[in-house]
Amino acid sequence: MRIGLKMGMQQALTALHYAFPQLRIASALPVTRGRDNFVLQVNHNLIFRFPRNGATEAQLMREIKILPLLVERLTAPVPHFSYLWLPDDYFPSPFVGYSKLQGIWLNDPRIVPPMQKQLLPSLAQFFAELHQFPLNQAQNCDVKGGDVTFWVALYRRRFEQIQAAVFPHLSESMQQRAQQRWEAYLERHASLSFAPTLIHRDLWLHHLLCDPEQGTLCGVIDWGEVAIGDPALDFMGLYLRWGRERMEEIRSLAKLAPDPTFWQRLDFYREFYFQFYPPYTEAFKAAQSQDYHVLEQHVHYIQSTLR
């Protein structure tokens, strides 16, 4: 049986019965039916993740290697894979299960400004601990990344893939304008150097759990995008929701080294990753899956931004 795009409740339960016969399943509830993972909540307090594709499987294998090391370095809890399945001939895909971390998400409306203030020391400690993680240990766990040269080269390759798959659906004049925009962004990106650290790289408020009564961070989840890169990226989710003043307080509490281009990079990433880049990558995914209706929608949007 191949775990993949067709994974659903019945396939997940079959996999669990096969892999963990000692697990008594009293209840099971799908948490999400996303493109990358099928997630199942079992017995109210266990979370099981089943990758849907090869890229997500590779991400999970990195998590399997690095999360035990992060448990030793981070004060904030991270998932502990107490149920771990590595591929065999019958189930040739990895999947994991862990005790559900408790708390409320930082994007919960109950996290009002006074509570944000109370959470700042705990958040500062998390950033300081994560961004000081030894890079050689991360590399030994197959965590990829590097300095600005690595990331510009990565997005150069992605641009070439997008150019091959998406640009033929644009008019010739729009192709020229899109290429000029891409070249301008890549040139700006290359000018923004930074000292690379280990980063979560997907640190949105719905990946951070807190105890509102204690005012402490009590969980950080979804480490599939973990990489070596610009530490500024890990502040993006909080920056967009809580603003610059809170980020400056966190950086001060964390006693981070002076970083004269920090805000310049953060503003660039906000513009590039969240305004310019998304329609291109979604169009590329639609072209790959031959979903031409979705592709047409994104192409139409791209052309509207180029006029």
C-alpha positions as CSV (number, residue, x, y, z in Angstrom):
1,M,0.0,0.0,0.0
2,R,1.4,3.4,-0.9
3,I,0.5,6.3,1.4
4,G,0.0,9.4,-0.8
5,L,-2.5,11.7,-2.4
6,K,-5.4,9.2,-1.8
7,M,-4.7,9.0,1.9
8,G,-7.9,9.3,3.9
9,M,-9.5,8.1,7.1
10,Q,-9.7,4.4,6.2
11,Q,-6.1,4.2,4.8
12,A,-4.7,6.0,7.9
13,L,-6.5,3.7,10.3
14,T,-5.3,0.7,8.3
15,A,-1.7,2.0,8.5
16,L,-2.0,2.6,12.3
17,H,-3.4,-0.9,13.0
18,Y,-0.6,-2.4,10.9
19,A,2.3,-0.2,12.3
20,F,1.1,0.1,16.0
21,P,-1.1,-2.9,16.9
22,Q,-0.7,-2.0,20.6
23,L,-2.5,1.3,20.0
24,R,-6.1,1.1,21.0
25,I,-8.1,3.6,18.9
26,A,-11.3,4.8,20.7
27,S,-11.8,7.8,18.4
28,A,-10.3,9.3,15.3
29,L,-11.0,12.7,13.7
30,P,-9.4,14.2,10.6
31,V,-7.7,17.5,11.4
32,T,-6.9,18.6,7.9
33,R,-7.1,17.3,4.4
34,G,-4.3,19.5,3.1
35,R,-2.2,19.0,0.0
36,D,1.0,18.1,1.8
37,N,-0.2,16.0,4.8
38,F,-3.2,14.1,6.0
39,V,-3.5,14.7,9.8
40,L,-5.5,12.6,12.1
41,Q,-6.4,13.2,15.8
42,V,-6.6,9.9,17.7
43,N,-8.1,9.4,21.2
44,H,-8.4,13.2,21.5
45,N,-4.7,13.6,22.5
46,L,-2.6,12.1,19.7
47,I,-1.7,13.7,16.4
48,F,-0.7,11.5,13.5
49,R,0.8,13.0,10.3
50,F,0.9,11.2,6.9
51,P,2.9,12.9,4.1
52,R,1.1,13.0,0.8
53,N,4.1,13.4,-1.5
54,G,7.8,12.8,-1.8
55,A,8.8,16.4,-0.8
56,T,6.8,16.2,2.4
57,E,8.3,12.8,3.2
58,A,11.7,14.4,2.9
59,Q,10.7,17.2,5.2
60,L,9.4,14.7,7.8
61,M,12.6,12.7,7.7
62,R,14.5,15.9,8.6
63,E,12.1,16.6,11.4
64,I,12.6,13.0,12.7
65,K,16.4,13.7,12.9
66,I,16.4,17.3,14.3
67,L,13.5,17.5,16.7
68,P,15.1,15.3,19.3
69,L,18.1,17.7,19.3
70,L,15.8,20.7,19.5
71,V,14.1,19.1,22.6
72,E,17.5,19.4,24.3
73,R,18.1,23.0,23.3
74,L,14.7,24.7,23.4
75,T,12.8,25.7,26.5
76,A,9.5,25.7,24.5
77,P,8.1,22.2,23.8
78,V,8.2,20.8,20.3
79,P,6.5,17.6,19.0
80,H,8.0,14.4,20.4
81,F,7.4,11.5,17.9
82,S,6.5,8.8,20.3
83,Y,5.0,6.9,17.3
84,L,7.4,6.6,14.5
85,W,7.0,4.5,11.3
86,L,9.9,4.2,8.9
87,P,9.2,2.8,5.4
88,D,9.0,-0.9,4.6
89,D,7.7,-2.8,1.6
90,Y,4.1,-2.7,2.8
91,F,4.0,1.0,3.9
92,P,6.8,2.6,1.9
93,S,6.2,6.1,3.4
94,P,7.1,7.4,6.9
95,F,4.5,8.7,9.3
96,V,4.6,9.8,12.9
97,G,2.4,10.4,15.9
98,Y,2.9,12.6,19.0
99,S,1.0,13.8,22.0
100,K,-1.0,16.9,21.2
101,L,0.7,20.0,22.6
102,Q,-1.6,22.0,24.9
103,G,-2.4,25.7,24.8
104,I,-4.0,28.3,22.5
105,W,-2.7,29.6,19.3
106,L,-1.1,33.1,19.2
107,N,-3.6,34.1,16.6
108,D,-6.5,33.5,19.0
109,P,-8.5,36.7,19.5
110,R,-8.1,36.3,23.3
111,I,-4.4,37.2,22.9
112,V,-5.0,40.9,23.5
113,P,-2.1,43.5,23.7
114,P,-1.5,43.1,27.5
115,M,-1.1,39.3,27.0
116,Q,1.2,39.9,24.0
117,K,3.4,41.9,26.3
118,Q,3.4,39.1,28.9
119,L,4.5,36.6,26.3
120,L,7.5,38.6,25.0
121,P,10.2,37.2,27.4
122,S,9.1,33.6,26.5
123,L,9.2,34.4,22.8
124,A,12.6,36.1,23.1
125,Q,14.0,33.1,24.8
126,F,12.7,30.9,22.0
127,F,14.3,33.0,19.3
128,A,17.6,33.2,21.1
129,E,17.8,29.5,21.6
130,L,16.7,28.5,18.1
131,H,19.0,31.0,16.3
132,Q,22.0,29.9,18.4
133,F,21.5,26.2,17.5
134,P,24.9,24.8,16.1
135,L,24.7,24.8,12.4
136,N,27.0,21.7,12.1
137,Q,24.4,19.7,14.0
138,A,21.6,21.0,11.7
139,Q,23.6,20.0,8.7
140,N,24.2,16.5,10.1
141,C,20.4,16.2,10.2
142,D,20.2,17.0,6.4
143,V,18.8,20.5,7.1
144,K,19.5,22.5,3.9
145,G,20.2,26.2,3.4
146,G,23.0,28.7,3.7
147,D,23.7,32.4,3.2
148,V,22.1,34.8,0.8
149,T,23.9,33.2,-2.2
150,F,22.2,29.9,-1.5
151,W,18.7,31.4,-1.3
152,V,19.1,33.6,-4.4
153,A,20.3,30.6,-6.4
154,L,17.3,28.6,-5.1
155,Y,14.9,31.2,-6.3
156,R,16.7,31.6,-9.5
157,R,16.1,27.9,-10.2
158,R,12.4,28.3,-9.2
159,F,12.1,31.3,-11.5
160,E,13.5,29.2,-14.4
161,Q,10.9,26.4,-13.6
162,I,8.1,29.0,-13.5
163,Q,9.3,30.6,-16.7
164,A,9.2,27.2,-18.5
165,A,5.8,26.1,-17.1
166,V,3.8,29.4,-16.7
167,F,5.2,32.0,-19.0
168,P,3.9,30.3,-22.2
169,H,0.4,31.1,-20.8
170,L,1.3,34.9,-20.7
171,S,1.4,37.2,-23.7
172,E,4.8,38.1,-25.1
173,S,4.7,41.6,-23.6
174,M,3.6,40.2,-20.2
175,Q,6.4,37.7,-20.3
176,Q,8.9,40.5,-20.7
177,R,7.4,42.5,-17.9
178,A,7.3,39.4,-15.6
179,Q,11.0,38.6,-16.3
180,Q,12.0,42.2,-15.6
181,R,10.1,42.0,-12.2
182,W,11.8,38.7,-11.3
183,E,15.2,40.0,-12.2
184,A,14.7,43.1,-10.1
185,Y,13.6,41.1,-7.1
186,L,16.5,38.6,-7.4
187,E,19.0,41.5,-7.7
188,R,17.5,43.1,-4.6
189,H,17.6,39.8,-2.7
190,A,21.2,39.3,-3.6
191,S,22.1,42.7,-2.0
192,L,20.6,41.8,1.4
193,S,23.3,39.7,3.2
194,F,22.8,38.2,6.6
195,A,24.5,35.8,9.0
196,P,22.7,32.4,8.6
197,T,21.2,30.6,11.5
198,L,18.9,27.7,12.0
199,I,15.3,28.9,11.3
200,H,11.8,27.4,11.6
201,R,10.9,29.2,8.3
202,D,7.2,28.7,8.8
203,L,6.6,30.5,12.0
204,W,3.1,31.8,11.7
205,L,1.0,32.5,14.8
206,H,-1.0,29.3,14.3
207,H,2.2,27.3,14.8
208,L,2.8,28.9,18.2
209,L,1.0,27.8,21.3
210,C,0.9,29.6,24.6
211,D,-0.5,29.3,28.1
212,P,-2.5,32.5,28.5
213,E,-2.6,32.3,32.3
214,Q,1.2,31.8,32.8
215,G,2.0,34.1,29.8
216,T,4.5,31.5,28.4
217,L,5.1,29.8,25.1
218,C,4.1,26.2,25.5
219,G,4.5,24.7,22.0
220,V,6.0,25.2,18.6
221,I,4.8,22.9,15.8
222,D,5.1,22.2,12.0
223,W,8.9,22.1,11.6
224,G,8.8,20.7,8.0
225,E,10.3,23.9,6.5
226,V,13.2,24.0,9.0
227,A,16.3,25.4,7.2
228,I,19.5,27.4,7.5
229,G,18.8,30.9,6.5
230,D,17.9,34.4,7.4
231,P,16.7,34.7,11.1
232,A,14.6,37.7,10.1
233,L,12.2,35.4,8.3
234,D,11.2,33.8,11.7
235,F,9.9,37.2,12.8
236,M,7.6,37.7,9.8
237,G,4.4,36.2,11.3
238,L,4.6,38.1,14.5
239,Y,5.7,41.3,12.6
240,L,2.6,41.2,10.4
241,R,0.2,40.7,13.3
242,W,1.8,42.4,16.2
243,G,3.9,45.2,14.5
244,R,7.4,46.5,14.7
245,E,7.4,47.8,18.3
246,R,6.7,44.3,19.6
247,M,9.5,42.8,17.4
248,E,11.9,45.4,18.7
249,E,11.0,44.4,22.3
250,I,11.6,40.7,21.5
251,R,15.0,41.4,19.9
252,S,16.0,43.5,22.9
253,L,15.0,40.9,25.4
254,A,16.7,38.2,23.4
255,K,19.9,40.2,23.4
256,L,20.4,39.6,19.7
257,A,23.5,41.0,18.0
258,P,23.1,44.3,16.1
259,D,21.7,43.7,12.6
260,P,21.6,47.0,10.6
261,T,19.7,45.5,7.6
262,F,17.2,43.5,9.7
263,W,14.1,45.7,8.9
264,Q,15.1,46.2,5.3
265,R,15.2,42.5,4.8
266,L,12.0,41.9,6.6
267,D,10.2,44.5,4.4
268,F,11.7,42.9,1.3
269,Y,10.5,39.4,2.3
270,R,7.0,40.8,3.0
271,E,6.9,42.3,-0.5
272,F,8.5,39.3,-2.3
273,Y,7.1,36.3,-0.4
274,F,3.6,37.5,0.3
275,Q,2.8,39.8,-2.6
276,F,4.8,39.0,-5.6
277,Y,5.8,35.4,-5.4
278,P,2.6,33.5,-4.4
279,P,0.6,33.7,-7.6
280,Y,3.6,32.5,-9.6
281,T,4.2,29.5,-7.4
282,E,0.5,28.6,-7.3
283,A,0.3,28.9,-11.1
284,F,3.3,26.6,-11.3
285,K,1.7,24.0,-9.1
286,A,-1.5,24.2,-11.2
287,A,0.5,23.7,-14.4
288,Q,2.3,20.7,-12.9
289,S,-1.0,19.1,-11.9
290,Q,-2.6,20.1,-15.2
291,D,-5.3,22.0,-13.3
292,Y,-5.9,24.4,-16.1
293,H,-8.9,26.2,-14.5
294,V,-6.8,27.2,-11.5
295,L,-3.8,28.0,-13.7
296,E,-6.0,30.3,-15.8
297,Q,-7.1,32.1,-12.6
298,H,-3.6,32.7,-11.4
299,V,-2.3,33.7,-14.9
300,H,-5.2,36.3,-15.0
301,Y,-4.1,37.7,-11.6
302,I,-0.4,37.8,-12.6
303,Q,-1.3,39.7,-15.8
304,S,-3.4,42.2,-13.7
305,T,-0.3,42.9,-11.5
306,L,1.9,43.6,-14.6
307,R,-0.3,46.1,-16.3
